[in-house]
Amino acid sequence: MLTSKDIAKMIDHSLLKPELTVEQVREGCLLAKEYGVASVCVRPCDLKLAKELLAGSGVRVTTVIGFPHGAHTTAVKVFEAKEAIENGAVELDMVLNIGRLLSGQLDYVEQDIREVVKAAHEKGVIVKVILENCYLTDELKKTACEICEKAGADFVKTSTGFGTGGATIEDLKLMRASVSPKVKVKAAGGVRSLDAALAARSVGAERIGATATKTIMDEAIKREAEGKLDLI
C-alpha cells in the first residue's frame, strides 16, 4: 500500500534558485527534514550548511555539477564533483554537454559523463545526468540515455528546471524504455502537485525534483489519512 512516506522518499527537494538567501536555504533544509524526503539538492556553496542541518536525519545531501548549461569543461566538472563530495554531497546531478550532444560529438559527451562518474563512484557517490530534454529530439533523448548508461550513470534526469520546458510523461516513458533497469529515472521541472508526482511514478520515475515539496507532501498526508492515496 502506497504511503505518504513513499512519496517523500521520491522527492529531491530543490534549493537551486540563484536568489535564495542563506536563511531561505536553511528553511528549505528544515522543511525537507520535517517531511523526510530523499534528499535536498542545494547549490554548491550551500553544501556545508545543508550537511550540518541534515546530519542524522536520513535526508541525503545533493548538489549540481556543470549547472545549468552543461558547458563547463570536463576538468572543471570533475573538480566540482570532488569538491562537492568533500563538502558533504552524497549525490550529484550533473548536466551533460548539451551543445556537444546537439553537434553529434557523442564520444565527447560520453567521456565528459564518464569522468564525473568515475570521481563520484570512487567515493560511493551516485550520479544523475540531466539531459535537458526541451532542447532535444526524441532520437537524441534516446541516444543520450544510452550514452549515460555506457558512461556508468546511476540516473537519467529530464531537466534542470531552468530550460524552456520540464518533465513530460512522454519523455519519462521514452527515457525508461531507453535504459536498462539498473539505471533509474528522475523527473524534474514542473512537478508541482501530488497528481503530477504520482503520474511520474506510474511511468517509472523513481525520483522527482521539486520546489513544491510542501504542497505535494501536505496533499499526500491528507489523502493517506482519508484512505485515498492508493486510489489515484
Backbone as a chain_set.jsonl record, in Angstrom:
{"seq": "MLTSKDIAKMIDHSLLKPELTVEQVREGCLLAKEYGVASVCVRPCDLKLAKELLAGSGVRVTTVIGFPHGAHTTAVKVFEAKEAIENGAVELDMVLNIGRLLSGQLDYVEQDIREVVKAAHEKGVIVKVILENCYLTDELKKTACEICEKAGADFVKTSTGFGTGGATIEDLKLMRASVSPKVKVKAAGGVRSLDAALAARSVGAERIGATATKTIMDEAIKREAEGKLDLI", "coords": {"N": [[0.84, -1.197, 0.0], [0.584, 2.16, -0.9], [2.175, 4.885, 0.727], [2.386, 8.112, 2.398], [5.004, 8.422, 3.151], [6.321, 6.96, 1.229], [5.992, 8.632, -0.949], [7.433, 10.852, -0.037], [10.025, 9.805, -0.086], [10.546, 9.808, -2.74], [11.238, 12.346, -3.395], [13.529, 14.847, -4.332], [14.263, 17.619, -2.807], [14.389, 20.782, -4.11], [16.682, 23.398, -4.006], [17.772, 25.593, -5.628], [17.515, 28.041, -6.864], [18.933, 31.099, -7.996], [18.633, 33.372, -6.431], [18.177, 32.696, -3.804], [18.44, 33.226, -0.346], [20.727, 32.728, 2.426], [19.226, 32.212, 4.696], [16.838, 31.333, 3.564], [17.687, 28.971, 2.352], [18.345, 27.561, 4.644], [15.773, 27.339, 5.815], [14.557, 25.787, 3.843], [16.001, 23.387, 4.011], [15.267, 22.551, 6.563], [12.53, 22.181, 6.206], [12.574, 20.032, 4.409], [13.722, 18.138, 6.049], [11.71, 17.9, 7.963], [9.668, 16.617, 6.505], [10.961, 14.351, 5.714], [12.202, 13.751, 3.198], [13.81, 12.297, 0.244], [16.225, 13.58, -0.543], [18.004, 16.738, -0.329], [18.622, 19.094, -2.751], [21.067, 21.279, -3.195], [22.706, 24.435, -3.979], [26.206, 24.46, -4.86], [27.665, 26.117, -3.055], [26.231, 25.96, -0.744], [26.514, 23.53, 0.457], [27.948, 22.75, 2.825], [26.446, 23.935, 4.853], [23.971, 22.638, 4.456], [24.707, 19.983, 4.978], [25.325, 20.159, 7.691], [22.827, 20.906, 8.788], [21.226, 18.73, 8.14], [22.312, 16.521, 9.288], [22.19, 13.268, 10.566], [19.517, 12.946, 9.965], [18.655, 11.335, 7.91], [18.009, 12.395, 5.498], [19.401, 12.918, 2.396], [22.266, 14.658, 1.051], [22.563, 16.615, -1.747], [24.041, 18.0, -4.733], [24.626, 20.137, -7.617], [26.308, 19.782, -10.78], [28.191, 21.349, -13.292], [26.152, 23.095, -13.853], [23.713, 25.501, -15.001], [23.969, 24.76, -17.684], [25.675, 22.812, -18.683], [28.057, 23.253, -19.945], [30.581, 23.561, -18.878], [34.084, 22.741, -18.859], [35.323, 19.361, -18.948], [37.308, 18.906, -17.025], [36.78, 20.91, -15.16], [34.226, 20.149, -14.311], [34.854, 17.718, -13.072], [36.5, 18.632, -11.017], [34.601, 20.173, -9.635], [32.913, 18.102, -8.821], [34.565, 16.571, -7.103], [35.185, 18.466, -5.106], [32.597, 18.989, -4.18], [31.909, 16.535, -3.062], [33.768, 16.386, -0.996], [32.704, 18.399, 0.537], [30.368, 17.341, 1.463], [28.393, 16.252, -0.225], [26.434, 13.502, -1.285], [25.144, 12.679, -3.447], [25.14, 13.546, -6.881], [23.955, 15.784, -9.308], [24.48, 16.092, -12.52], [24.887, 18.133, -15.447], [24.783, 17.128, -18.75], [26.875, 17.831, -21.629], [25.179, 19.817, -23.504], [25.343, 21.276, -25.933], [27.45, 19.941, -27.257], [26.289, 17.434, -27.557], [24.177, 18.047, -29.302], [25.742, 18.72, -31.438], [26.591, 16.342, -32.336], [28.818, 15.194, -31.22], [29.374, 12.652, -29.804], [31.186, 10.973, -28.492], [32.637, 12.783, -26.984], [30.658, 13.694, -25.214], [30.064, 11.335, -23.849], [32.549, 10.757, -22.607], [32.849, 12.975, -20.976], [30.775, 12.613, -19.119], [31.591, 10.143, -18.1], [33.994, 10.701, -16.745], [33.19, 12.284, -14.582], [31.469, 10.496, -13.306], [33.318, 8.498, -12.619], [34.937, 9.844, -10.703], [33.011, 10.276, -8.753], [31.952, 7.705, -8.12], [34.155, 6.485, -7.025], [34.077, 7.408, -4.483], [31.75, 6.421, -3.526], [29.502, 7.82, -4.286], [26.499, 8.731, -5.93], [25.473, 9.418, -9.342], [23.386, 11.512, -11.156], [22.367, 12.184, -14.36], [21.58, 15.005, -16.183], [19.578, 15.604, -18.935], [18.32, 17.727, -20.223], [15.84, 17.875, -21.808], [14.157, 19.577, -23.279], [15.556, 20.723, -25.334], [16.109, 18.737, -27.107], [15.65, 16.269, -29.699], [13.456, 13.388, -29.916], [14.968, 11.216, -30.721], [17.552, 12.005, -30.02], [17.236, 12.174, -27.266], [16.912, 9.492, -26.624], [19.399, 8.522, -27.498], [21.077, 9.962, -25.776], [20.354, 8.876, -23.297], [21.294, 6.259, -23.645], [24.029, 6.759, -23.87], [24.538, 7.77, -21.311], [24.112, 5.483, -19.758], [26.162, 3.817, -20.731], [28.332, 5.263, -19.82], [28.186, 4.882, -17.141], [26.347, 6.123, -15.445], [24.011, 6.597, -12.74], [21.405, 7.506, -12.707], [19.128, 8.857, -15.136], [17.967, 12.064, -15.96], [15.342, 14.392, -16.498], [15.441, 17.287, -16.761], [16.817, 20.576, -15.991], [15.187, 22.43, -14.834], [15.55, 24.994, -15.459], [15.492, 25.38, -18.122], [13.671, 25.637, -21.245], [11.542, 24.012, -20.917], [10.038, 21.323, -18.97], [9.688, 18.21, -17.207], [7.927, 15.655, -18.936], [5.283, 13.287, -19.379], [5.516, 11.715, -21.656], [8.256, 11.941, -22.249], [9.355, 10.744, -19.982], [8.468, 8.104, -20.248], [9.827, 7.427, -22.595], [12.504, 7.689, -21.763], [12.634, 5.77, -19.722], [12.316, 3.482, -21.23], [14.642, 3.508, -22.645], [16.866, 2.846, -21.214], [18.468, 0.311, -19.211], [17.112, -1.692, -16.46], [18.88, -1.166, -14.347], [19.551, 1.472, -14.387], [18.139, 4.392, -13.145], [15.3, 6.659, -13.293], [14.721, 10.137, -13.204], [12.374, 12.682, -12.703], [12.133, 16.088, -13.394], [11.353, 19.554, -13.175], [8.608, 21.308, -13.328], [7.052, 19.554, -11.821], [4.719, 19.883, -9.717], [2.634, 19.134, -8.117], [0.83, 16.651, -6.177], [-0.567, 14.869, -7.825], [0.872, 15.132, -10.212], [3.323, 14.109, -9.39], [2.591, 11.471, -8.806], [1.796, 10.644, -11.318], [4.221, 10.719, -12.676], [5.574, 8.757, -11.242], [4.052, 6.549, -11.985], [4.891, 5.933, -14.526], [7.438, 5.111, -14.244], [9.343, 6.799, -13.025], [11.61, 7.184, -10.406], [12.549, 9.132, -8.776], [11.739, 12.557, -8.076], [12.393, 15.924, -8.852], [11.713, 18.734, -6.956], [10.334, 21.896, -6.113], [8.013, 22.402, -4.921], [7.564, 20.945, -2.585], [6.262, 21.038, -0.066], [3.554, 21.456, -0.774], [3.055, 19.102, -2.251], [3.562, 17.098, -0.318], [1.829, 17.749, 1.824], [-0.648, 17.294, 0.645], [-0.383, 14.579, 0.078], [-0.251, 13.48, 2.664], [-2.745, 14.218, 3.615], [-4.496, 12.8, 1.865], [-3.693, 10.208, 2.438], [-4.556, 9.973, 5.075], [-7.261, 10.012, 4.61], [-7.581, 7.642, 3.376], [-7.247, 7.555, 0.641], [-5.015, 7.686, -0.915], [-4.054, 5.581, -2.439], [-5.869, 5.419, -4.449], [-5.386, 6.724, -6.764]], "CA": [[0.0, 0.0, 0.0], [1.345, 3.396, -1.01], [2.052, 5.791, 1.871], [2.985, 9.436, 2.213], [6.453, 8.261, 3.278], [6.801, 6.527, -0.089], [6.06, 9.846, -1.766], [8.55, 11.656, 0.466], [11.297, 9.218, -0.497], [10.749, 10.089, -4.16], [11.477, 13.774, -3.615], [14.742, 15.631, -4.126], [13.792, 18.99, -2.6], [15.298, 21.627, -4.882], [17.012, 24.739, -3.495], [18.771, 25.965, -6.627], [17.301, 29.365, -7.442], [20.112, 31.922, -7.711], [18.354, 34.463, -5.48], [17.913, 32.2, -2.455], [19.322, 33.688, 0.725], [21.177, 31.675, 3.345], [18.11, 31.876, 5.571], [15.884, 30.539, 2.787], [18.276, 27.627, 2.238], [18.167, 26.949, 5.96], [14.354, 26.991, 5.95], [14.283, 24.69, 2.919], [16.571, 22.158, 4.566], [14.452, 22.148, 7.713], [11.28, 21.658, 5.658], [12.883, 18.704, 3.879], [13.94, 17.284, 7.218], [10.392, 17.673, 8.57], [8.902, 15.651, 5.716], [11.751, 13.139, 5.497], [12.347, 13.49, 1.766], [15.007, 11.528, -0.117], [17.411, 14.425, -0.493], [17.917, 18.161, -0.627], [19.587, 19.464, -3.779], [21.441, 22.668, -2.943], [23.805, 24.997, -4.749], [27.47, 24.01, -4.269], [28.105, 26.954, -1.934], [25.378, 25.691, 0.42], [26.656, 22.136, 0.868], [28.369, 22.589, 4.219], [25.289, 24.283, 5.672], [22.983, 21.56, 4.335], [25.233, 18.814, 5.687], [25.178, 20.426, 9.123], [21.411, 20.934, 9.161], [20.571, 17.444, 7.872], [23.058, 15.442, 9.942], [21.401, 12.332, 11.359], [18.09, 12.976, 9.608], [18.337, 10.388, 6.833], [17.856, 13.141, 4.241], [20.705, 12.962, 1.743], [22.704, 15.965, 0.56], [22.833, 16.563, -3.185], [24.305, 19.267, -5.398], [24.637, 20.114, -9.081], [27.61, 19.869, -11.433], [28.046, 21.872, -14.653], [24.767, 23.576, -13.865], [22.633, 24.727, -15.606], [24.114, 24.639, -19.136], [26.47, 21.647, -19.063], [29.124, 23.676, -20.85], [31.885, 23.57, -18.227], [34.99, 21.707, -19.348], [35.284, 18.143, -18.147], [38.191, 19.078, -15.861], [36.071, 21.736, -14.174], [33.163, 19.309, -13.749], [35.471, 16.753, -12.162], [36.886, 19.39, -9.82], [33.357, 20.463, -8.916], [32.435, 16.874, -8.203], [35.438, 16.213, -5.981], [34.988, 19.448, -4.034], [31.253, 18.783, -3.637], [31.957, 15.345, -2.205], [34.5, 16.799, 0.217], [31.838, 19.293, 1.313], [29.241, 16.621, 2.028], [27.428, 15.709, -1.185], [26.438, 12.05, -1.497], [24.551, 12.505, -4.767], [25.466, 14.646, -7.784], [23.129, 15.924, -10.509], [25.332, 16.798, -13.484], [24.304, 18.428, -16.757], [25.651, 16.739, -19.858], [27.198, 18.951, -22.52], [24.05, 19.868, -24.442], [25.812, 21.723, -27.243], [28.234, 18.872, -27.894], [25.328, 16.401, -27.959], [23.494, 18.547, -30.498], [26.735, 18.761, -32.514], [26.918, 14.981, -32.725], [30.097, 14.783, -30.632], [28.887, 11.708, -28.796], [32.315, 10.488, -27.7], [32.932, 13.851, -26.014], [29.6, 13.678, -24.2], [30.234, 10.131, -23.03], [33.741, 10.873, -21.767], [32.532, 14.019, -20.001], [29.989, 11.957, -18.066], [32.374, 9.053, -17.522], [34.995, 11.24, -15.824], [32.494, 12.687, -13.352], [31.005, 9.255, -12.671], [34.492, 7.849, -12.024], [35.294, 10.577, -9.482], [31.941, 10.102, -7.772], [31.832, 6.317, -7.697], [35.307, 6.168, -6.17], [33.706, 7.818, -3.124], [30.442, 5.867, -3.213], [28.505, 8.861, -4.561], [25.768, 8.433, -7.161], [25.404, 10.498, -10.334], [22.213, 11.647, -12.005], [22.747, 13.013, -15.506], [20.47, 15.817, -16.692], [19.617, 15.681, -20.394], [17.655, 18.967, -20.673], [15.077, 17.346, -22.944], [13.475, 20.615, -24.07], [16.385, 21.093, -26.487], [16.493, 17.527, -27.835], [14.678, 15.424, -30.395], [13.262, 12.105, -29.248], [16.103, 10.348, -31.048], [18.692, 12.419, -29.203], [16.943, 11.785, -25.877], [17.224, 8.063, -26.546], [20.852, 8.403, -27.613], [21.671, 10.484, -24.544], [20.137, 7.858, -22.256], [22.207, 5.142, -23.902], [25.369, 7.248, -23.52], [24.612, 7.851, -19.85], [24.283, 4.133, -19.223], [27.511, 3.358, -21.089], [29.295, 6.006, -19.001], [28.074, 4.436, -15.762], [25.445, 6.954, -14.636], [23.034, 5.89, -11.909], [20.09, 8.026, -13.082], [18.945, 9.868, -16.175], [17.059, 13.079, -15.422], [14.737, 15.114, -17.617], [15.584, 18.738, -16.925], [17.382, 21.383, -14.9], [14.197, 23.345, -14.292], [15.909, 26.335, -15.91], [15.392, 25.414, -19.575], [12.394, 26.123, -21.783], [10.494, 23.046, -20.596], [10.379, 20.389, -17.909], [9.36, 16.795, -17.368], [6.648, 15.253, -19.533], [5.041, 11.845, -19.275], [6.054, 11.083, -22.862], [9.707, 11.841, -22.109], [9.664, 9.77, -18.946], [8.277, 6.783, -20.853], [10.922, 7.224, -23.546], [13.744, 7.501, -21.009], [12.572, 4.488, -19.033], [12.488, 2.439, -22.238], [15.939, 3.66, -23.312], [17.928, 2.366, -20.331], [18.173, -0.948, -18.537], [16.57, -1.493, -15.113], [19.875, -0.718, -13.357], [19.583, 2.935, -14.435], [16.864, 4.932, -12.691], [14.825, 7.852, -13.994], [14.277, 11.239, -12.352], [11.579, 13.735, -13.351], [12.346, 17.403, -12.79], [10.843, 20.651, -13.986], [7.163, 21.374, -13.459], [6.322, 18.583, -10.985], [4.326, 20.805, -8.645], [1.458, 18.636, -7.404], [0.856, 15.226, -5.884], [-1.001, 14.131, -9.009], [1.994, 15.11, -11.159], [4.314, 13.18, -8.848], [2.062, 10.124, -8.973], [1.828, 10.334, -12.752], [5.618, 10.412, -12.996], [5.846, 7.456, -10.63], [3.33, 5.495, -12.704], [5.6, 5.575, -15.762], [8.773, 4.611, -13.951], [10.253, 7.728, -12.35], [11.839, 6.819, -9.008], [12.759, 10.385, -8.055], [11.286, 13.796, -8.69], [12.951, 17.163, -8.325], [10.551, 19.582, -6.676], [10.35, 23.038, -5.195], [6.683, 22.412, -4.294], [7.548, 19.787, -1.683], [5.227, 21.197, 0.967], [2.259, 21.24, -1.422], [2.942, 17.682, -2.588], [3.515, 16.269, 0.884], [0.609, 18.02, 2.595], [-1.743, 16.596, -0.037], [-0.18, 13.137, 0.267], [-0.61, 13.159, 4.053], [-4.2, 14.372, 3.701], [-5.148, 11.674, 1.178], [-3.399, 8.985, 3.179], [-5.462, 9.956, 6.236], [-8.606, 9.734, 4.103], [-7.558, 6.346, 2.715], [-7.44, 7.784, -0.801], [-3.737, 7.85, -1.632], [-3.878, 4.484, -3.383], [-6.954, 5.422, -5.433], [-5.02, 7.55, -7.907]], "C": [[0.878, 1.251, 0.0], [1.092, 4.3, 0.191], [2.669, 7.143, 1.547], [4.508, 9.362, 2.352], [7.068, 7.785, 1.969], [6.944, 7.726, -1.026], [7.249, 10.694, -1.341], [9.882, 11.128, -0.055], [11.507, 9.241, -2.003], [11.342, 11.471, -4.389], [12.919, 14.19, -3.333], [14.276, 17.085, -4.018], [14.827, 19.952, -3.183], [15.432, 23.022, -4.281], [18.118, 25.318, -4.374], [18.587, 27.352, -7.23], [18.445, 30.297, -7.053], [19.892, 32.974, -6.632], [18.103, 33.989, -4.06], [18.935, 32.747, -1.464], [19.752, 32.504, 1.583], [20.024, 31.245, 4.244], [17.067, 31.035, 4.836], [16.397, 29.121, 2.557], [18.101, 26.877, 3.545], [16.721, 26.481, 6.143], [13.997, 25.803, 5.06], [14.816, 23.361, 3.422], [15.727, 21.65, 5.733], [13.097, 21.607, 7.266], [11.483, 20.237, 5.123], [13.079, 17.702, 5.004], [12.614, 16.927, 7.876], [9.621, 16.587, 7.838], [9.671, 14.358, 5.445], [11.906, 12.761, 4.043], [13.635, 12.714, 1.495], [16.264, 12.375, 0.024], [17.034, 15.892, -0.65], [19.006, 18.473, -1.633], [19.867, 20.951, -3.668], [22.517, 23.127, -3.919], [25.129, 24.571, -4.079], [27.914, 24.821, -3.048], [27.338, 26.672, -0.648], [25.581, 24.291, 1.0], [27.001, 21.974, 2.346], [27.219, 22.904, 5.174], [24.26, 23.161, 5.646], [23.437, 20.318, 5.096], [25.039, 18.972, 7.194], [23.719, 20.312, 9.564], [20.754, 19.56, 9.062], [21.263, 16.261, 8.54], [22.121, 14.579, 10.789], [19.938, 12.217, 10.984], [17.685, 11.895, 8.615], [18.085, 11.058, 5.5], [19.243, 13.34, 3.637], [20.989, 14.356, 1.195], [23.175, 15.82, -0.885], [23.236, 17.946, -3.677], [24.384, 19.048, -6.902], [26.046, 20.349, -9.616], [27.397, 20.345, -12.867], [26.699, 22.51, -14.884], [24.717, 25.06, -14.209], [22.842, 24.385, -17.084], [24.933, 23.439, -19.594], [27.721, 21.978, -19.842], [30.482, 23.851, -20.174], [32.785, 22.53, -18.891], [34.908, 20.491, -18.422], [36.135, 18.288, -16.891], [37.512, 19.895, -14.764], [34.947, 20.928, -13.521], [33.723, 18.306, -12.738], [35.913, 17.451, -10.882], [35.666, 19.722, -8.97], [32.865, 19.243, -8.151], [33.255, 16.522, -6.968], [35.261, 17.179, -4.81], [33.63, 19.259, -3.369], [31.225, 17.591, -2.687], [32.682, 15.658, -0.901], [33.609, 17.64, 1.14], [30.541, 18.638, 1.778], [28.235, 16.038, 1.071], [27.567, 14.2, -1.291], [25.691, 11.673, -2.772], [24.899, 13.743, -5.586], [24.518, 14.627, -8.972], [23.928, 16.747, -11.517], [24.588, 17.015, -14.797], [25.277, 17.957, -17.831], [25.901, 17.942, -20.759], [26.191, 18.981, -23.67], [24.505, 20.248, -25.851], [26.606, 20.673, -27.982], [27.322, 17.724, -28.346], [24.63, 16.815, -29.246], [24.431, 18.621, -31.7], [27.132, 17.373, -32.989], [28.237, 14.475, -32.172], [29.833, 13.831, -29.456], [30.001, 11.159, -27.915], [32.682, 11.51, -26.621], [31.924, 13.799, -24.873], [29.779, 12.487, -23.272], [31.43, 10.265, -22.09], [33.552, 11.912, -20.666], [31.773, 13.423, -18.811], [30.845, 10.926, -17.334], [33.366, 9.567, -16.474], [34.362, 11.684, -14.507], [32.018, 11.464, -12.584], [32.165, 8.553, -11.967], [34.87, 8.515, -10.706], [34.272, 10.347, -8.384], [31.909, 8.677, -7.227], [33.006, 5.869, -6.834], [35.018, 6.493, -4.704], [32.318, 7.315, -2.726], [29.296, 6.835, -3.423], [27.817, 8.568, -5.884], [25.665, 9.664, -8.052], [24.114, 10.391, -11.124], [22.592, 12.597, -13.135], [21.512, 13.689, -16.088], [20.626, 15.977, -18.204], [19.177, 17.039, -20.928], [16.884, 18.697, -21.962], [14.431, 18.408, -23.822], [14.251, 21.011, -25.316], [16.646, 19.917, -27.436], [15.33, 16.905, -28.597], [14.512, 14.125, -29.609], [14.442, 11.169, -29.512], [17.325, 10.707, -30.215], [18.469, 12.112, -27.724], [17.312, 10.321, -25.663], [18.737, 7.85, -26.583], [21.544, 8.857, -26.329], [21.514, 9.486, -23.393], [21.111, 6.701, -22.421], [23.644, 5.527, -23.553], [25.542, 7.288, -22.006], [24.831, 6.472, -19.243], [25.676, 3.6, -19.518], [28.564, 4.002, -20.198], [29.175, 5.693, -17.515], [27.161, 5.242, -14.867], [24.425, 6.101, -13.885], [21.598, 6.267, -12.25], [20.212, 8.805, -14.379], [17.812, 10.786, -15.709], [16.594, 13.99, -16.545], [15.294, 16.515, -17.837], [16.291, 19.378, -15.741], [16.299, 22.155, -14.145], [14.454, 24.778, -14.722], [15.92, 26.442, -17.434], [14.024, 25.911, -20.006], [11.236, 25.166, -21.516], [10.977, 22.078, -19.546], [9.989, 18.973, -18.242], [8.004, 16.617, -18.037], [6.51, 13.742, -19.386], [5.633, 11.119, -20.481], [7.568, 10.908, -22.753], [10.094, 10.804, -21.065], [9.51, 8.343, -19.459], [9.435, 6.446, -21.789], [12.229, 6.924, -22.811], [13.765, 6.153, -20.306], [12.82, 3.338, -20.015], [13.886, 2.433, -22.859], [17.117, 3.216, -22.465], [17.503, 1.042, -19.697], [17.649, -0.668, -17.125], [17.585, -0.992, -14.089], [20.026, 0.808, -13.342], [18.198, 3.464, -14.089], [16.55, 6.237, -13.42], [14.337, 8.878, -12.978], [13.551, 12.276, -13.192], [11.84, 15.046, -12.636], [11.871, 18.483, -13.756], [9.343, 20.556, -14.134], [6.38, 20.346, -12.674], [5.919, 19.316, -9.704], [3.111, 20.339, -7.843], [1.628, 17.153, -7.118], [0.458, 14.419, -7.109], [0.114, 14.044, -10.047], [3.069, 14.138, -10.699], [3.871, 11.734, -9.046], [2.073, 9.703, -10.444], [3.251, 9.973, -13.178], [6.002, 9.042, -12.455], [5.245, 6.318, -11.455], [4.023, 5.069, -13.991], [7.081, 5.293, -15.509], [9.745, 5.568, -13.306], [10.386, 7.334, -10.877], [12.151, 8.031, -8.141], [12.091, 11.513, -8.822], [12.038, 14.953, -8.048], [11.807, 18.138, -8.139], [10.911, 20.757, -5.786], [9.049, 23.071, -4.396], [6.517, 21.242, -3.324], [6.434, 19.885, -0.645], [3.844, 20.918, 0.393], [2.033, 19.751, -1.698], [2.741, 16.844, -1.326], [2.261, 16.522, 1.726], [-0.584, 17.304, 1.969], [-1.611, 15.089, 0.134], [-0.602, 12.704, 1.665], [-2.126, 13.221, 4.236], [-4.905, 13.172, 3.067], [-4.881, 10.355, 1.881], [-4.335, 8.86, 4.382], [-6.883, 9.618, 5.83], [-8.703, 8.348, 3.447], [-7.681, 6.432, 1.217], [-6.134, 7.85, -1.596], [-3.549, 6.781, -2.686], [-4.922, 4.477, -4.501], [-6.579, 6.129, -6.721], [-4.117, 6.779, -8.866]], "O": [[1.799, 1.375, 0.806], [-0.048, 4.467, 0.625], [3.381, 7.297, 0.554], [5.224, 10.154, 1.738], [8.193, 8.154, 1.634], [7.9, 7.816, -1.796], [7.99, 11.198, -2.186], [10.763, 11.905, -0.423], [12.524, 8.754, -2.497], [11.889, 11.743, -5.458], [13.46, 13.93, -2.258], [13.934, 17.707, -5.024], [15.995, 19.934, -2.793], [14.446, 23.729, -4.075], [19.249, 25.509, -3.927], [19.417, 27.794, -8.024], [18.883, 30.288, -5.902], [20.844, 33.42, -5.991], [17.838, 34.813, -3.184], [20.139, 32.73, -1.719], [19.199, 31.41, 1.471], [19.859, 30.058, 4.524], [16.479, 30.125, 5.421], [15.614, 28.171, 2.567], [17.75, 25.697, 3.552], [16.48, 25.354, 6.576], [13.237, 24.922, 5.461], [14.162, 22.328, 3.277], [15.504, 20.446, 5.864], [12.571, 20.677, 7.877], [10.66, 19.352, 5.361], [12.647, 16.554, 4.909], [12.412, 15.788, 8.297], [8.994, 15.734, 8.466], [9.085, 13.375, 4.993], [11.761, 11.593, 3.68], [14.447, 12.501, 2.396], [17.246, 11.95, 0.631], [15.919, 16.237, -1.042], [20.176, 18.161, -1.409], [19.021, 21.782, -4.002], [23.153, 22.317, -4.593], [25.164, 24.348, -2.869], [28.481, 24.262, -2.11], [27.756, 27.102, 0.427], [24.886, 23.909, 1.942], [26.406, 21.146, 3.036], [27.039, 22.222, 6.183], [23.734, 22.775, 6.69], [22.638, 19.678, 5.78], [24.638, 18.032, 7.882], [23.416, 19.697, 10.586], [19.829, 19.258, 9.815], [20.838, 15.118, 8.369], [21.364, 15.086, 11.616], [19.193, 11.469, 11.618], [16.503, 11.575, 8.491], [17.959, 10.383, 4.478], [20.146, 13.864, 4.29], [20.073, 15.129, 0.914], [24.056, 15.019, -1.197], [22.822, 18.954, -3.105], [24.232, 17.93, -7.394], [26.863, 21.023, -8.988], [26.538, 19.823, -13.579], [26.165, 22.468, -15.993], [25.58, 25.817, -13.766], [21.963, 23.771, -17.687], [24.893, 23.081, -20.771], [28.385, 21.076, -20.352], [31.443, 24.252, -20.831], [32.29, 21.54, -19.429], [34.479, 20.59, -17.273], [35.735, 17.847, -15.814], [37.658, 19.596, -13.578], [34.743, 21.017, -12.31], [33.133, 18.078, -11.682], [35.721, 16.924, -9.787], [35.686, 19.575, -7.748], [32.457, 19.336, -6.993], [32.701, 16.212, -5.913], [35.194, 16.754, -3.657], [33.513, 19.354, -2.147], [30.588, 17.639, -1.635], [32.25, 15.236, 0.172], [33.745, 17.595, 2.362], [29.708, 19.287, 2.411], [27.292, 15.381, 1.512], [28.678, 13.676, -1.376], [25.614, 10.499, -3.134], [24.95, 14.853, -5.057], [24.298, 13.579, -9.578], [24.038, 17.965, -11.378], [23.769, 16.192, -15.207], [26.449, 18.335, -17.827], [25.209, 18.955, -20.656], [26.333, 18.27, -24.665], [24.104, 19.625, -26.833], [26.462, 20.521, -29.195], [27.556, 17.115, -29.39], [24.509, 16.016, -30.175], [23.981, 18.589, -32.845], [27.914, 17.233, -33.929], [28.729, 13.434, -32.607], [30.043, 14.169, -28.291], [29.79, 10.907, -26.729], [32.998, 11.145, -25.489], [32.299, 13.856, -23.702], [29.659, 12.615, -22.054], [31.336, 9.924, -20.911], [34.045, 11.738, -19.551], [32.092, 13.695, -17.654], [30.825, 10.847, -16.106], [33.554, 8.935, -15.434], [34.939, 11.48, -13.438], [32.147, 11.399, -11.362], [32.011, 8.067, -10.847], [35.099, 7.834, -9.707], [34.631, 10.234, -7.212], [31.846, 8.471, -6.015], [32.862, 4.971, -6.005], [35.633, 5.929, -3.8], [31.774, 7.735, -1.705], [28.238, 6.694, -2.811], [28.474, 8.197, -6.857], [25.755, 10.799, -7.583], [23.785, 9.344, -11.682], [23.087, 13.696, -12.883], [20.532, 13.032, -16.439], [21.665, 16.425, -18.691], [19.631, 17.452, -21.995], [17.214, 19.202, -23.035], [14.181, 18.158, -25.001], [13.68, 21.569, -26.252], [17.323, 20.078, -28.452], [14.175, 17.006, -28.185], [15.327, 13.804, -28.745], [14.86, 10.421, -28.628], [18.05, 9.825, -29.756], [19.425, 11.818, -27.006], [17.934, 9.958, -24.665], [19.283, 7.084, -25.788], [22.48, 8.212, -25.856], [22.442, 9.284, -22.61], [21.684, 6.22, -21.443], [24.39, 4.716, -23.004], [26.581, 6.883, -21.485], [25.635, 6.31, -18.325], [26.304, 2.995, -18.649], [29.567, 3.374, -19.858], [29.971, 6.181, -16.712], [27.189, 5.071, -13.649], [24.032, 5.028, -14.342], [20.683, 5.456, -12.102], [21.273, 9.349, -14.688], [16.824, 10.328, -15.135], [17.369, 14.321, -17.442], [15.587, 16.894, -18.971], [16.358, 18.815, -14.648], [16.466, 22.493, -12.973], [13.68, 25.678, -14.395], [16.309, 27.474, -17.98], [13.304, 26.53, -19.223], [10.088, 25.465, -21.844], [12.171, 22.007, -19.255], [9.96, 18.577, -19.407], [7.053, 17.34, -17.74], [7.501, 13.019, -19.281], [6.19, 10.03, -20.339], [8.104, 9.862, -23.117], [11.061, 10.065, -21.252], [10.322, 7.474, -19.143], [9.954, 5.33, -21.779], [12.969, 6.016, -23.191], [14.789, 5.47, -20.294], [13.457, 2.344, -19.668], [14.271, 1.469, -23.52], [18.251, 3.207, -22.943], [16.319, 0.709, -19.66], [17.731, 0.463, -16.647], [17.191, -0.443, -13.059], [20.569, 1.368, -12.39], [17.201, 3.036, -14.669], [17.409, 6.832, -14.069], [13.637, 8.544, -12.022], [14.033, 12.696, -14.244], [11.776, 15.111, -11.409], [11.971, 18.346, -14.976], [8.849, 19.805, -14.974], [5.162, 20.257, -12.83], [6.678, 19.363, -8.735], [2.615, 21.071, -6.986], [2.457, 16.48, -7.73], [1.076, 13.396, -7.405], [0.287, 13.008, -10.689], [3.659, 13.426, -11.512], [4.675, 10.875, -9.41], [2.328, 8.542, -10.764], [3.457, 9.034, -13.948], [6.675, 8.264, -13.131], [5.853, 5.258, -11.603], [3.777, 3.973, -14.496], [7.879, 5.244, -16.445], [10.888, 5.187, -13.054], [9.381, 7.171, -10.184], [12.032, 7.972, -6.917], [11.902, 11.444, -10.036], [12.286, 14.953, -6.842], [11.016, 18.352, -9.058], [11.686, 20.631, -4.838], [8.982, 23.686, -3.331], [5.452, 20.629, -3.255], [5.742, 18.901, -0.383], [3.047, 20.216, 1.015], [0.963, 19.21, -1.417], [1.859, 15.987, -1.274], [1.697, 15.581, 2.283], [-1.433, 16.768, 2.682], [-2.611, 14.395, 0.314], [-1.244, 11.666, 1.825], [-2.715, 12.386, 4.922], [-5.81, 12.595, 3.669], [-5.747, 9.48, 1.917], [-4.843, 7.778, 4.673], [-7.629, 9.012, 6.6], [-9.78, 7.935, 3.018], [-8.163, 5.498, 0.577], [-6.153, 8.048, -2.811], [-2.946, 7.041, -3.727], [-4.87, 3.633, -5.395], [-7.36, 6.14, -7.672], [-3.705, 7.317, -9.893]]}, "num_chains": 1, "name": "protein.A"}
